């Protein structure tokens, strides 16, 4: 027995050590708060009872308190230790669930039982101390004879046993009612597991039976109605409860949170797949389903049904306008966020219609200071957008005062972009529960995904529409180019590849009664504006040459150039307002002689007989660029030459000569010459094919690699071979 007692007297030390580790870990991780403060008080109570019991056992002869008094002190301290521990466990849920007031009321309702418990404890402390082992000084002993005082049934030991039993009973009753009354508030919110209390109740009853079975002592220093081995079990229970809540339950919560994150990720993945494959109408239904799912989750987690959310609306920012897109995005009883005094007279259908027609300008909300916004809804939305958090108002405007007690706005962000909002209403409670906040944040996250995908689909549809139009423009541009160029005495080949959907390169060929006109040009840049200018230049060329036919006389080549230039200045520069310009070379062939004009690139002729190249630099840099000035003239750039059988004449755009390899080296005029010399004996179409092969090999590690297989600029080639 002494060994068991010795074990018990030191069992409080590991209890304090284990509890101290949990306390310190949460103290330094979370900072001082009620949870750690009350855990510290619980450990302090355990330490006090352990020190008192150990000191009394070691100092039996000189210890001031005798065992019955120590029983009272131990019982009170253990009661406080467990109460402090339970409160430390539940305090966060008590405060988060707005039940602190109910908790204090529960404590007050136990005042009678606390008084009864304290009264018995006080009686034992005073009575035992006053008796002081003198049978004649006890209050109950005044009613006994000398023989009765010495009787083991009626004497001192019997008094102690009766008082001990009454004290233990009061402790059991108070602990039971405290457990049921205080920590059983809102079953499922404050306390989800009842076995700690029921186990302690069972232990207390067993202790009471054990106390009743103890025989009265014959020596004053013997153990009197204080079974120390039961306190060892209490210490073990304290440690089990401590470790269970602050270690195992915390780890369970972490695993639960991780599972929730995985479930949310799975939900997000399902949403993504579903939204991508859905129609516009199905997108609206999915938003509605997400709302209903969230409301169902809140309903499951709410302990007090009348405190739940009674209405919800979802708004999406479409362009710069924030609005409710569909009546299905209004759930429950909702009111507009406005000062409208007629709201109370409207039925639900009219309220929903008013909500659908109420819109908000997103730039106005973002750019207007809060103090300058007078409208109730705008202020609430501004607060939510600015804080990127739930904005709550319990001060209702006159229009909805009495209809709603709480309005909360949850912002929806896609990254840093505001894409929508959730508005929730309560008509009978003015606070949001943590469970509701969690569900609303989860809904906002899901809606952000849905909205982002819907916007992405809208952008993709617009891109597809524009792509279709660009393809049409590309087809139009290529359609107006000559398909097959036929010139008497020449073989001709041509090729064009645009860097984007619509290019800025252009070439053309027009036979007339006076001779053959042909040419090549390049608008600055590429894309639709460049393509428009290129098309206008072709139309202007055809118009000028058609007028020449009508007049019955040839139009000089430099006047052709100047006429097209004036048209471009009038239409492209003045009317369209484009800053594009173009380089252009026009040629006129008659009876084997070729005349050229313009300011494009150096023209190259391969003289087959000599195997040499001849450059005509006069067609580069002597005339002004087209589309910049109607006063520019091109007569000073006129050149004339002729071709002999087998000679090659090539027209090209700078997309060919400026194509770069991995080292940044351009294909250049030398690359063009080498390709022409390599394939000089072939037909023009084959010469172009060979040149393009060399060009692609050159740019494979450079421009083609950088731009996904496309050249940086438009590629155009026209090759004439004298028959």
KOLBA-378474 format. One record per residue (C-alpha): residue number from 1; residue in one letter; z, y, x. Coordinates in nm, 2 decimals. Each point is the difference from the previous one (the first is absolute). Layout:
<sites>
NUM:a:Z:Y:X
...
</sites>
This chain:
<sites>
1:x:0.00:0.00:0.00
2:x:0.08:0.24:0.28
3:x:-0.34:-0.06:0.15
4:x:-0.16:0.09:-0.33
5:x:0.21:0.31:-0.03
6:x:-0.09:0.10:0.36
7:x:-0.37:-0.05:-0.08
8:x:0.03:0.22:-0.31
9:x:0.19:0.28:0.18
10:x:-0.30:0.05:0.24
11:x:-0.28:-0.07:-0.25
12:x:-0.02:0.37:-0.10
13:x:-0.12:0.09:0.35
14:x:-0.35:-0.17:-0.03
15:x:-0.02:0.15:-0.35
16:x:0.04:0.35:0.14
17:x:-0.24:-0.08:0.29
18:x:-0.28:-0.13:-0.22
19:x:0.06:0.28:-0.25
20:x:0.01:0.26:0.27
21:x:-0.34:-0.11:0.13
22:x:-0.16:0.04:-0.34
23:x:0.17:0.33:-0.05
24:x:-0.10:0.15:0.33
25:x:-0.36:-0.13:-0.04
26:x:-0.04:0.18:-0.34
27:x:0.20:0.30:0.11
28:x:-0.23:0.08:0.29
29:x:-0.32:-0.11:-0.17
30:x:0.05:0.19:-0.33
31:x:0.26:0.26:0.09
32:x:0.33:0.06:-0.17
33:x:-0.01:-0.08:-0.38
34:x:0.21:-0.16:-0.27
35:x:-0.12:-0.35:0.07
36:x:0.13:0.01:0.36
37:x:0.31:0.20:-0.08
38:x:0.12:-0.24:-0.26
39:x:-0.08:-0.30:0.22
40:x:0.22:0.16:0.26
41:x:0.28:0.04:-0.25
42:x:-0.03:-0.37:-0.09
43:x:0.03:-0.10:0.36
44:x:0.29:0.23:0.04
45:x:0.19:-0.17:-0.29
46:x:-0.07:-0.35:0.15
47:x:0.12:0.13:0.34
48:x:0.32:0.14:-0.16
49:x:0.09:-0.32:-0.18
50:x:-0.08:-0.21:0.31
51:x:0.22:0.21:0.23
52:x:0.28:0.01:-0.26
53:x:0.01:-0.38:-0.05
54:x:-0.02:-0.07:0.37
55:x:0.27:0.25:0.09
56:x:0.23:-0.14:-0.27
57:x:-0.05:-0.35:0.12
58:x:0.05:0.08:0.37
59:x:0.30:0.23:-0.07
60:x:0.18:-0.22:-0.26
61:x:0.35:0.12:0.09
62:x:-0.07:0.37:0.04
63:x:-0.28:0.06:-0.25
64:x:0.10:0.25:-0.27
65:x:-0.21:-0.16:-0.28
66:x:0.09:-0.34:-0.13
67:x:-0.26:-0.24:-0.13
68:x:0.00:0.09:-0.37
69:x:-0.07:0.36:0.10
70:x:-0.27:-0.11:0.23
71:x:-0.15:-0.20:-0.29
72:x:-0.04:0.32:-0.19
73:x:-0.14:0.20:0.29
74:x:-0.25:-0.28:0.09
75:x:-0.11:-0.03:-0.37
76:x:-0.06:0.37:-0.03
77:x:-0.18:0.03:0.33
78:x:-0.22:-0.30:-0.07
79:x:-0.08:0.13:-0.34
80:x:-0.10:0.34:0.15
81:x:-0.20:-0.17:0.27
82:x:-0.21:-0.20:-0.24
83:x:-0.04:0.30:-0.24
84:x:-0.11:0.22:0.29
85:x:-0.24:-0.27:0.12
86:x:-0.16:-0.04:-0.34
87:x:-0.03:0.38:-0.04
88:x:-0.16:0.02:0.34
89:x:-0.25:-0.27:-0.11
90:x:-0.08:0.16:-0.33
91:x:0.04:0.38:0.05
92:x:-0.37:0.05:0.08
93:x:-0.11:-0.17:-0.32
94:x:0.27:0.19:-0.20
95:x:-0.13:0.34:0.12
96:x:-0.37:-0.09:-0.02
97:x:0.04:-0.12:-0.35
98:x:0.19:0.31:-0.11
99:x:0.30:-0.20:-0.10
100:x:0.26:0.18:0.21
101:x:0.14:0.16:-0.31
102:x:0.02:-0.33:-0.18
103:x:0.16:-0.15:0.31
104:x:0.28:0.26:0.00
105:x:0.05:-0.05:-0.37
106:x:0.04:-0.37:0.07
107:x:0.27:0.07:0.26
108:x:0.18:0.23:-0.24
109:x:0.00:-0.26:-0.27
110:x:0.19:-0.24:0.24
111:x:0.28:0.25:0.05
112:x:0.23:-0.21:-0.22
113:x:-0.06:-0.31:0.20
114:x:0.03:0.18:0.33
115:x:0.33:0.14:-0.12
116:x:0.12:-0.34:-0.10
117:x:-0.10:-0.14:0.33
118:x:0.16:0.28:0.19
119:x:0.31:-0.01:-0.21
120:x:0.07:-0.37:0.08
121:x:-0.07:0.07:0.36
122:x:0.24:0.29:0.01
123:x:0.27:-0.21:-0.18
124:x:-0.03:-0.27:0.26
125:x:0.01:0.24:0.29
126:x:0.31:0.18:-0.14
127:x:0.18:-0.29:-0.14
128:x:-0.04:-0.22:0.31
129:x:0.09:0.28:0.23
130:x:0.30:0.10:-0.20
131:x:0.12:-0.35:-0.03
132:x:0.00:-0.03:0.38
133:x:0.10:-0.36:-0.01
134:x:0.33:0.09:-0.17
135:x:0.02:-0.20:-0.32
136:x:0.25:0.24:-0.15
137:x:-0.22:0.31:0.04
138:x:-0.30:-0.11:-0.19
139:x:-0.07:0.16:-0.34
140:x:-0.05:-0.34:-0.17
141:x:0.31:-0.13:0.17
142:x:0.23:0.23:-0.20
143:x:-0.06:-0.23:-0.29
144:x:0.11:-0.31:0.19
145:x:0.33:-0.16:0.09
146:x:0.08:-0.08:0.36
147:x:-0.10:-0.36:-0.06
148:x:-0.33:0.10:-0.17
149:x:-0.09:0.22:0.29
150:x:0.02:-0.30:0.24
151:x:-0.20:-0.21:-0.25
152:x:-0.35:-0.07:0.14
153:x:-0.15:0.04:-0.35
154:x:0.18:0.33:-0.10
155:x:0.06:0.15:0.34
156:x:-0.19:0.21:0.24
157:x:-0.28:-0.24:0.07
158:x:-0.08:-0.04:-0.37
159:x:-0.02:0.37:-0.04
160:x:-0.24:0.02:0.29
161:x:-0.21:-0.28:-0.14
162:x:-0.02:0.15:-0.34
163:x:-0.10:0.34:0.14
164:x:-0.25:-0.16:0.23
165:x:-0.16:-0.18:-0.28
166:x:-0.02:0.31:-0.22
167:x:-0.14:0.21:0.29
168:x:-0.26:-0.27:0.07
169:x:-0.10:-0.01:-0.37
170:x:-0.04:0.37:-0.01
171:x:-0.21:-0.01:0.31
172:x:-0.22:-0.26:-0.15
173:x:-0.04:0.19:-0.33
174:x:-0.07:0.33:0.17
175:x:-0.25:-0.15:0.24
176:x:-0.17:-0.18:-0.29
177:x:-0.03:0.31:-0.21
178:x:-0.11:0.21:0.29
179:x:-0.27:-0.24:0.08
180:x:-0.12:-0.02:-0.36
181:x:0.05:0.37:-0.09
182:x:-0.10:0.18:0.31
183:x:-0.25:-0.21:0.19
184:x:-0.16:-0.15:-0.31
185:x:-0.15:0.33:-0.11
186:x:-0.35:-0.04:-0.13
187:x:-0.03:-0.37:0.07
188:x:-0.28:-0.06:0.25
189:x:0.01:0.35:0.15
190:x:0.34:0.03:0.17
191:x:0.09:-0.37:0.04
192:x:-0.26:-0.27:-0.01
193:x:0.23:-0.28:0.12
194:x:0.34:-0.08:-0.16
195:x:0.11:-0.29:0.21
196:x:0.20:0.21:0.26
197:x:0.24:0.12:-0.28
198:x:0.02:-0.34:-0.18
199:x:0.08:-0.17:0.33
200:x:0.28:0.24:0.08
201:x:0.14:-0.04:-0.35
202:x:0.01:-0.38:0.04
203:x:0.17:0.04:0.34
204:x:0.26:0.23:-0.15
205:x:0.09:-0.25:-0.27
206:x:0.03:-0.28:0.26
207:x:0.22:0.22:0.21
208:x:0.22:0.07:-0.31
209:x:0.04:-0.38:-0.06
210:x:0.09:-0.05:0.36
211:x:0.26:0.28:-0.02
212:x:0.16:-0.17:-0.30
213:x:0.02:-0.33:0.19
214:x:0.19:0.14:0.29
215:x:0.37:-0.10:0.00
216:x:0.26:0.27:0.03
217:x:0.10:0.06:0.36
218:x:0.34:-0.08:0.14
219:x:-0.03:0.24:0.30
220:x:-0.07:0.37:-0.03
221:x:-0.26:-0.01:0.28
222:x:-0.20:-0.28:-0.13
223:x:-0.34:0.06:-0.17
224:x:0.08:0.13:-0.34
225:x:-0.29:-0.03:-0.26
226:x:-0.26:0.11:0.26
227:x:-0.25:-0.27:0.07
228:x:-0.17:0.14:0.31
229:x:-0.27:-0.26:0.01
230:x:-0.15:0.15:-0.31
231:x:-0.05:0.33:0.17
232:x:-0.21:-0.18:0.26
233:x:-0.23:-0.10:-0.28
234:x:-0.01:0.37:-0.12
235:x:-0.10:0.11:0.35
236:x:-0.28:-0.26:0.00
237:x:-0.11:0.11:-0.34
238:x:-0.01:0.36:0.12
239:x:-0.22:-0.09:0.30
240:x:-0.23:-0.21:-0.22
241:x:-0.04:0.28:-0.24
242:x:-0.06:0.25:0.28
243:x:-0.25:-0.21:0.19
244:x:-0.18:-0.10:-0.33
245:x:-0.06:0.36:-0.11
246:x:-0.04:0.18:0.33
247:x:-0.20:-0.27:0.19
248:x:-0.16:-0.27:-0.22
249:x:-0.06:0.22:-0.30
250:x:-0.14:0.28:0.22
251:x:-0.23:-0.25:0.17
252:x:-0.10:-0.13:-0.35
253:x:-0.08:0.36:-0.10
254:x:-0.21:0.04:0.31
255:x:-0.19:-0.31:-0.08
256:x:-0.03:0.11:-0.36
257:x:-0.14:0.34:0.11
258:x:-0.24:-0.18:0.23
259:x:-0.12:-0.22:-0.29
260:x:-0.04:0.30:-0.22
261:x:-0.21:0.17:0.27
262:x:-0.22:-0.31:0.03
263:x:-0.03:-0.02:-0.38
264:x:-0.10:0.37:-0.01
265:x:-0.26:-0.06:0.27
266:x:-0.13:-0.30:-0.20
267:x:-0.02:0.22:-0.31
268:x:-0.18:0.27:0.20
269:x:-0.25:-0.26:0.12
270:x:-0.06:-0.12:-0.35
271:x:-0.04:0.36:-0.12
272:x:-0.26:0.07:0.27
273:x:-0.21:-0.30:-0.09
274:x:0.02:0.06:-0.37
275:x:-0.07:0.38:0.01
276:x:-0.30:-0.05:0.24
277:x:-0.16:-0.24:-0.25
278:x:0.10:0.19:-0.32
279:x:-0.19:0.24:-0.22
280:x:0.11:0.35:-0.08
281:x:0.15:-0.12:-0.33
282:x:0.19:-0.28:0.17
283:x:0.14:0.25:0.26
284:x:0.17:0.19:-0.29
285:x:0.14:-0.32:-0.14
286:x:0.14:-0.09:0.34
287:x:0.19:0.33:0.02
288:x:0.14:-0.08:-0.34
289:x:0.10:-0.35:0.10
290:x:0.18:0.14:0.31
291:x:0.20:0.24:-0.21
292:x:0.10:-0.28:-0.25
293:x:0.10:-0.23:0.28
294:x:0.22:0.26:0.15
295:x:0.16:0.08:-0.33
296:x:0.07:-0.37:-0.06
297:x:0.16:-0.03:0.35
298:x:0.23:0.30:-0.09
299:x:0.09:-0.16:-0.33
300:x:0.10:-0.32:0.18
301:x:0.22:0.18:0.25
302:x:0.17:0.24:-0.25
303:x:0.34:-0.10:-0.12
304:x:0.03:0.28:-0.26
305:x:-0.32:-0.02:-0.20
306:x:0.05:0.34:-0.16
307:x:0.00:0.17:0.35
308:x:-0.35:-0.13:0.09
309:x:-0.32:0.21:0.03
310:x:-0.15:0.08:-0.34
311:x:-0.34:0.13:0.11
312:x:-0.24:0.01:0.29
313:x:-0.33:0.17:0.07
314:x:-0.23:-0.04:0.30
315:x:-0.23:0.28:0.12
316:x:-0.28:-0.03:0.26
317:x:-0.15:0.28:0.21
318:x:-0.37:0.00:-0.07
319:x:-0.15:0.26:0.23
320:x:0.23:0.29:-0.03
321:x:0.13:-0.08:-0.35
322:x:0.31:-0.20:-0.07
323:x:-0.01:-0.16:-0.34
324:x:0.08:-0.31:-0.21
325:x:-0.34:-0.18:-0.01
326:x:0.06:-0.23:-0.30
327:x:0.24:-0.03:-0.29
328:x:0.10:-0.34:0.13
329:x:0.17:0.18:0.29
330:x:0.25:0.14:-0.24
331:x:0.28:-0.25:-0.08
332:x:0.29:0.05:-0.24
333:x:0.12:0.33:-0.12
334:x:-0.13:0.28:0.23
335:x:-0.03:0.37:-0.03
336:x:-0.21:0.26:0.18
337:x:0.16:0.18:0.29
338:x:-0.03:0.34:-0.16
339:x:0.18:0.27:-0.17
340:x:-0.18:-0.06:-0.33
341:x:0.25:0.06:-0.29
342:x:-0.21:-0.20:-0.24
343:x:0.06:-0.33:0.17
344:x:0.28:-0.10:-0.23
345:x:-0.23:0.02:-0.30
346:x:-0.26:-0.23:0.15
347:x:-0.02:-0.38:-0.06
348:x:-0.07:-0.24:0.28
349:x:-0.38:-0.01:-0.04
350:x:-0.02:0.38:0.02
351:x:0.24:0.01:0.30
352:x:-0.22:-0.25:0.18
353:x:-0.31:0.21:-0.08
354:x:0.18:0.31:0.14
355:x:0.10:-0.19:0.32
356:x:-0.37:-0.11:0.05
357:x:-0.12:0.36:-0.03
358:x:0.27:0.13:0.24
359:x:-0.14:0.03:0.35
360:x:0.12:0.14:0.33
361:x:-0.19:0.16:0.28
362:x:0.10:-0.18:0.32
363:x:-0.09:0.28:0.25
364:x:0.20:0.24:-0.22
365:x:0.31:-0.22:0.02
366:x:-0.04:-0.05:0.37
367:x:-0.06:0.36:0.09
368:x:0.23:0.19:-0.24
369:x:0.37:0.05:0.10
370:x:0.25:-0.17:-0.22
371:x:0.16:0.32:-0.10
372:x:-0.33:0.13:-0.14
373:x:-0.05:-0.29:-0.23
374:x:0.15:0.07:-0.34
375:x:-0.13:-0.30:-0.19
376:x:0.26:-0.29:-0.02
377:x:-0.26:-0.28:0.07
378:x:-0.16:0.19:0.30
379:x:0.34:0.06:0.15
380:x:0.10:-0.37:-0.03
381:x:-0.33:-0.12:0.14
382:x:0.03:0.26:0.29
383:x:0.35:-0.13:0.09
384:x:-0.12:-0.36:0.00
385:x:-0.31:0.08:0.21
386:x:0.19:0.21:0.25
387:x:0.29:-0.24:0.06
388:x:-0.22:-0.32:-0.04
389:x:0.29:-0.13:-0.20
390:x:0.10:-0.04:-0.37
391:x:0.07:0.34:-0.16
392:x:0.25:-0.02:-0.28
393:x:0.08:0.26:-0.27
394:x:0.28:-0.02:-0.26
395:x:-0.04:0.36:-0.11
396:x:-0.27:-0.02:-0.26
397:x:-0.21:0.29:-0.13
398:x:0.05:0.10:-0.36
399:x:-0.30:-0.19:-0.12
400:x:0.14:-0.34:0.10
401:x:0.37:0.07:0.00
402:x:0.16:-0.27:-0.22
403:x:-0.30:-0.23:0.03
404:x:0.05:-0.09:0.37
405:x:0.31:0.00:0.22
406:x:-0.18:-0.08:0.33
407:x:-0.35:0.06:0.13
408:x:-0.09:-0.14:0.35
409:x:-0.32:0.04:0.19
410:x:-0.10:-0.25:0.27
411:x:-0.28:0.12:0.23
412:x:-0.27:-0.25:0.10
413:x:-0.14:0.05:0.35
414:x:-0.28:-0.18:0.18
415:x:0.11:0.07:0.36
416:x:0.05:0.38:-0.01
417:x:-0.24:0.06:-0.29
418:x:0.16:0.06:-0.34
419:x:-0.19:-0.22:-0.24
420:x:0.21:-0.01:-0.32
421:x:0.34:-0.01:-0.16
422:x:0.23:-0.20:-0.23
423:x:0.21:0.17:-0.26
424:x:0.29:-0.18:-0.16
425:x:0.22:0.10:-0.29
426:x:0.35:-0.09:-0.12
427:x:0.13:0.12:-0.33
428:x:0.37:-0.13:0.03
429:x:0.09:0.01:0.37
430:x:-0.03:0.26:0.27
431:x:-0.02:-0.21:0.32
432:x:-0.23:-0.25:0.16
433:x:0.15:-0.33:0.12
434:x:-0.08:-0.13:0.35
435:x:-0.18:-0.29:-0.16
436:x:-0.22:0.24:-0.19
437:x:-0.07:0.20:0.31
438:x:-0.10:-0.31:0.18
439:x:-0.24:-0.11:-0.27
440:x:-0.15:0.35:-0.03
441:x:-0.06:0.02:0.38
442:x:-0.17:-0.35:-0.02
443:x:-0.21:0.12:-0.29
444:x:-0.10:0.31:0.19
445:x:-0.10:-0.21:0.30
446:x:-0.22:-0.23:-0.22
447:x:-0.16:0.29:-0.18
448:x:-0.07:0.17:0.33
449:x:-0.20:-0.32:0.09
450:x:-0.18:-0.01:-0.33
451:x:-0.08:0.37:0.01
452:x:-0.13:-0.02:0.36
453:x:-0.22:-0.29:-0.10
454:x:-0.13:0.17:-0.31
455:x:-0.07:0.31:0.20
456:x:-0.17:-0.21:0.27
457:x:-0.22:-0.16:-0.27
458:x:-0.09:0.34:-0.14
459:x:-0.09:0.12:0.35
460:x:-0.20:-0.32:0.06
461:x:-0.19:0.05:-0.33
462:x:-0.08:0.36:0.09
463:x:-0.10:-0.12:0.35
464:x:-0.22:-0.27:-0.16
465:x:-0.15:0.27:-0.23
466:x:-0.07:0.23:0.30
467:x:-0.12:-0.29:0.20
468:x:-0.25:-0.09:-0.27
469:x:-0.12:0.36:-0.01
470:x:-0.02:0.01:0.37
471:x:-0.20:-0.32:-0.01
472:x:-0.23:0.16:-0.25
473:x:-0.04:0.30:0.23
474:x:-0.07:-0.22:0.29
475:x:-0.26:-0.19:-0.20
476:x:-0.16:0.33:-0.10
477:x:0.00:0.13:0.35
478:x:-0.16:-0.32:0.14
479:x:-0.24:-0.02:-0.30
480:x:-0.16:0.34:0.07
481:x:-0.08:-0.11:0.36
482:x:-0.34:-0.14:0.06
483:x:-0.01:-0.38:-0.03
484:x:-0.31:-0.06:0.21
485:x:-0.16:0.27:0.22
486:x:-0.37:-0.05:0.03
487:x:-0.20:0.23:0.24
488:x:-0.36:-0.06:0.10
489:x:-0.01:-0.09:0.36
490:x:0.37:-0.07:0.04
491:x:0.26:-0.27:-0.06
492:x:0.32:0.14:-0.13
493:x:0.35:-0.14:-0.04
494:x:0.32:0.16:-0.13
495:x:0.37:-0.08:-0.04
496:x:0.31:0.18:-0.13
497:x:0.37:-0.11:-0.02
498:x:0.27:0.24:-0.13
499:x:0.34:0.02:0.16
500:x:0.16:0.05:-0.35
501:x:-0.13:-0.05:-0.36
502:x:-0.23:0.30:0.02
503:x:-0.15:0.11:0.33
504:x:-0.12:0.33:0.14
505:x:-0.31:-0.14:0.18
506:x:-0.34:0.03:-0.17
507:x:-0.36:-0.07:0.09
508:x:-0.32:0.03:-0.20
509:x:-0.38:-0.04:0.00
510:x:-0.25:0.18:-0.23
511:x:-0.38:-0.04:0.03
512:x:-0.20:0.30:-0.12
513:x:-0.37:0.08:-0.01
514:x:0.05:0.21:0.31
515:x:0.19:-0.26:0.21
516:x:0.32:-0.19:0.02
517:x:0.34:0.16:0.00
518:x:0.31:-0.19:0.12
519:x:0.33:0.08:0.15
520:x:0.37:-0.08:0.06
521:x:0.32:0.19:-0.05
522:x:0.37:-0.02:0.03
523:x:0.26:0.19:-0.21
524:x:0.33:0.08:0.17
525:x:0.26:-0.27:-0.08
526:x:-0.06:-0.26:-0.26
527:x:0.11:-0.10:-0.35
528:x:-0.09:0.15:-0.33
529:x:-0.04:0.37:0.10
530:x:-0.22:-0.10:0.29
531:x:-0.20:-0.23:-0.23
532:x:-0.05:0.28:-0.26
533:x:-0.14:0.23:0.27
534:x:-0.23:-0.27:0.13
535:x:-0.13:-0.06:-0.36
536:x:-0.06:0.37:-0.05
537:x:-0.19:0.02:0.32
538:x:-0.23:-0.28:-0.11
539:x:-0.06:0.16:-0.33
540:x:-0.07:0.34:0.16
541:x:-0.25:-0.17:0.24
542:x:-0.18:-0.17:-0.29
543:x:-0.01:0.33:-0.19
544:x:-0.15:0.19:0.28
545:x:-0.26:-0.26:0.08
546:x:-0.09:-0.04:-0.37
547:x:-0.05:0.38:-0.03
548:x:-0.23:-0.03:0.30
549:x:-0.21:-0.26:-0.18
550:x:-0.02:0.22:-0.31
551:x:-0.11:0.30:0.21
552:x:-0.26:-0.22:0.17
553:x:0.09:0.10:0.36
554:x:0.23:-0.15:0.26
555:x:0.34:0.15:0.05
556:x:0.07:0.08:0.37
557:x:0.27:-0.23:0.14
558:x:0.24:0.29:0.09
559:x:-0.03:0.14:-0.35
560:x:0.09:-0.34:-0.14
561:x:0.32:0.00:0.22
562:x:0.08:0.36:-0.10
563:x:-0.06:-0.06:-0.37
564:x:0.24:-0.30:-0.01
565:x:0.25:0.20:0.19
566:x:0.00:0.28:-0.26
567:x:0.04:-0.25:-0.28
568:x:0.31:-0.15:0.18
569:x:0.15:0.34:0.05
570:x:-0.04:0.09:-0.37
571:x:0.11:-0.33:-0.15
572:x:0.23:-0.17:0.25
573:x:0.16:0.31:0.15
574:x:0.01:0.26:-0.27
575:x:0.02:-0.21:-0.32
576:x:0.19:-0.31:0.10
577:x:0.20:0.18:0.26
578:x:-0.03:-0.27:0.26
579:x:0.04:0.08:0.37
580:x:-0.23:-0.28:0.10
581:x:-0.31:0.06:0.21
582:x:-0.27:-0.24:0.14
583:x:-0.23:-0.05:0.29
584:x:-0.36:-0.09:-0.10
585:x:-0.33:-0.08:0.17
586:x:-0.32:0.01:-0.20
587:x:-0.34:-0.14:0.13
588:x:-0.35:0.04:-0.12
589:x:-0.26:-0.26:0.10
590:x:-0.38:0.04:-0.03
591:x:-0.28:-0.17:0.18
592:x:0.23:-0.15:0.27
593:x:0.17:0.33:0.08
594:x:0.36:0.06:-0.08
595:x:0.17:0.34:-0.04
596:x:0.38:0.03:-0.01
597:x:0.26:0.27:-0.09
598:x:0.37:0.02:-0.04
599:x:0.33:-0.05:0.18
600:x:0.12:-0.36:-0.02
601:x:0.01:-0.22:0.31
602:x:-0.21:-0.05:0.31
603:x:-0.32:-0.18:-0.11
604:x:-0.10:-0.30:0.21
605:x:-0.35:-0.15:0.06
606:x:-0.06:-0.32:0.18
607:x:-0.34:0.01:0.18
608:x:-0.11:-0.36:0.00
609:x:-0.28:0.04:0.26
610:x:0.24:0.14:0.26
611:x:0.31:-0.17:-0.11
612:x:0.18:0.33:0.00
613:x:0.20:0.21:-0.24
614:x:-0.09:0.36:-0.10
615:x:0.27:0.23:-0.14
616:x:-0.08:0.29:-0.23
617:x:0.31:0.22:0.03
618:x:-0.15:0.29:-0.18
619:x:0.10:-0.16:-0.33
620:x:0.36:0.04:0.08
621:x:0.17:0.34:0.02
622:x:-0.28:0.24:-0.07
623:x:0.03:0.03:-0.38
624:x:0.30:0.09:-0.20
625:x:0.20:-0.26:-0.20
626:x:-0.10:-0.03:-0.36
627:x:0.23:0.13:-0.28
628:x:0.17:0.27:0.20
629:x:-0.23:0.30:-0.01
630:x:-0.31:0.07:-0.21
631:x:-0.12:0.24:0.28
632:x:-0.03:-0.27:0.26
633:x:-0.36:-0.09:0.09
634:x:-0.14:-0.30:0.18
635:x:-0.34:0.11:0.14
636:x:0.14:0.01:0.35
637:x:0.07:-0.37:0.00
638:x:-0.36:-0.11:-0.08
639:x:-0.13:-0.28:0.23
640:x:-0.32:-0.21:0.00
641:x:-0.09:-0.34:0.15
642:x:-0.21:-0.31:-0.06
643:x:0.05:-0.37:0.04
644:x:-0.22:-0.26:0.17
645:x:-0.04:-0.36:-0.11
646:x:0.32:-0.19:0.07
647:x:0.21:0.31:0.03
648:x:0.34:0.01:-0.18
649:x:0.15:0.30:-0.17
650:x:0.36:-0.03:-0.11
651:x:0.21:0.22:-0.23
652:x:0.38:-0.06:-0.01
653:x:0.33:0.16:-0.11
654:x:0.30:0.07:0.22
655:x:0.18:-0.30:-0.15
656:x:-0.22:-0.21:0.23
657:x:0.03:0.19:0.32
658:x:0.37:0.08:-0.04
659:x:0.13:-0.36:-0.09
660:x:0.28:-0.08:0.25
661:x:0.11:-0.32:0.17
662:x:0.36:-0.10:0.08
663:x:0.01:0.24:0.30
664:x:-0.12:0.29:-0.20
665:x:-0.35:0.00:0.15
666:x:-0.28:0.10:-0.24
667:x:-0.32:-0.20:-0.05
668:x:-0.19:0.32:0.08
669:x:-0.37:0.07:0.04
670:x:-0.02:-0.24:0.29
671:x:0.11:-0.29:-0.23
672:x:-0.27:0.10:-0.25
673:x:-0.26:0.01:0.28
674:x:0.10:-0.34:0.14
675:x:-0.02:-0.16:-0.34
676:x:-0.34:0.15:-0.06
677:x:-0.13:-0.12:0.34
678:x:0.15:-0.35:-0.06
679:x:-0.18:-0.04:-0.34
680:x:-0.30:0.22:0.06
681:x:-0.25:-0.27:-0.07
682:x:0.14:-0.08:-0.34
683:x:-0.06:0.15:-0.34
684:x:0.21:0.30:-0.10
685:x:0.23:-0.20:-0.23
686:x:0.07:-0.24:0.28
687:x:0.06:0.28:0.24
688:x:0.26:0.15:-0.24
689:x:0.16:-0.34:-0.04
690:x:0.03:-0.05:0.38
691:x:0.13:0.35:0.05
692:x:0.27:-0.06:-0.27
693:x:0.10:-0.33:0.17
694:x:0.05:0.18:0.33
695:x:0.19:0.28:-0.18
696:x:0.24:-0.23:-0.18
697:x:0.08:-0.19:0.32
698:x:0.07:0.33:0.17
699:x:0.23:0.12:-0.27
700:x:0.16:-0.34:-0.08
701:x:0.32:0.07:0.19
702:x:0.00:0.37:-0.08
703:x:-0.11:0.18:-0.32
704:x:-0.07:-0.32:-0.20
705:x:0.35:-0.14:0.09
706:x:0.18:0.32:-0.08
707:x:-0.18:0.05:-0.34
708:x:-0.01:-0.36:-0.13
709:x:-0.35:-0.08:0.09
710:x:-0.15:0.34:-0.09
711:x:-0.14:0.27:0.22
712:x:0.17:0.33:0.03
713:x:-0.31:0.19:-0.12
714:x:-0.31:-0.07:-0.20
715:x:-0.27:-0.19:0.17
716:x:-0.37:0.09:-0.06
717:x:-0.32:-0.11:0.18
718:x:-0.37:0.06:-0.05
719:x:-0.25:-0.16:0.25
720:x:-0.37:0.08:0.01
721:x:-0.24:-0.21:0.20
722:x:-0.35:0.11:0.06
723:x:-0.25:-0.27:-0.10
</sites>
